[in-house]
Amino acid sequence: MRGAAGRRSSKAGTAEFIAEFKRLTAEREGTPRYAGTFQQVLNDYQRSNAFMDLAESTRRDYIGRIRAIETRFGDMPPSRDRGPAREASF
């Protein structure tokens, strides 16, 4: 397998090959790259009608703030825990 992901390193037909193939093609098959992370929540919000219905200037302002949140928290899993240990100051 060639391309941006590189060559495959496992032998065709093995369990390792199948796992590697799934990993390398997951994004093409529609699996969100950020599935299960706060980044996915942010992406979903930016595609939502609630976000798209905002004024253009408001969306621009929000996007600037969202980028800062993505940088700090994007790879974290979302949590319903809102305790003091989870709160962050910006």
C-alpha positions in Angstrom: 0.0 0.0 0.0 1.5 3.3 -1.0 0.7 6.9 -0.5 0.7 9.5 2.3 0.3 6.7 4.9 3.4 4.9 3.5 4.0 1.3 2.6 2.4 -1.6 4.5 4.8 -3.6 6.5 2.9 -6.8 7.2 2.4 -9.8 5.0 -0.8 -10.0 3.0 -3.4 -12.3 4.5 -2.2 -12.1 8.1 -4.1 -10.6 11.0 -1.5 -7.9 11.2 -2.1 -7.0 7.6 -5.9 -6.7 8.2 -5.4 -4.5 11.3 -2.9 -2.3 9.4 -5.2 -2.1 6.4 -8.1 -1.0 8.6 -5.9 1.6 10.3 -4.6 3.0 7.1 -8.0 3.2 5.4 -10.2 4.1 8.3 -10.5 7.8 7.3 -11.4 6.9 3.7 -14.1 4.6 4.9 -15.8 7.5 6.7 -14.6 6.9 10.3 -14.1 10.4 11.8 -10.4 11.0 12.4 -11.3 12.6 15.8 -14.0 10.0 16.8 -14.4 10.0 20.6 -12.5 13.2 21.3 -13.5 16.7 22.2 -12.4 17.7 18.7 -15.3 15.7 17.3 -17.7 17.7 19.5 -16.2 21.0 18.2 -16.3 19.8 14.6 -20.0 18.7 15.0 -20.9 22.0 16.5 -19.3 24.0 13.6 -21.4 21.9 11.1 -24.6 22.4 13.1 -27.5 24.6 12.2 -27.1 26.4 15.5 -23.6 27.5 14.5 -24.5 28.2 10.8 -27.4 30.4 11.8 -25.1 32.8 13.7 -24.1 36.0 12.1 -20.9 35.8 10.1 -19.1 38.1 12.5 -20.1 36.0 15.4 -19.0 32.8 13.7 -15.6 34.4 12.9 -15.2 35.3 16.6 -16.3 31.9 17.8 -13.9 30.2 15.4 -11.0 32.1 16.9 -12.0 30.9 20.3 -12.7 27.4 19.1 -9.1 27.1 17.7 -7.7 27.9 21.1 -9.9 25.3 22.7 -8.9 22.7 20.0 -5.2 23.3 20.6 -5.6 22.7 24.4 -8.3 20.1 24.6 -9.0 18.7 21.1 -7.5 15.2 21.7 -9.2 14.7 25.1 -12.2 12.5 25.4 -15.3 14.5 26.2 -16.6 14.1 29.8 -19.7 15.0 31.7 -17.6 15.5 34.8 -17.6 19.2 35.6 -15.9 19.0 38.9 -13.1 21.5 39.9 -10.4 19.2 38.6 -11.9 19.4 35.1 -12.4 23.2 35.0 -9.7 25.2 33.2 -9.1 28.9 33.1 -8.6 30.6 29.8 
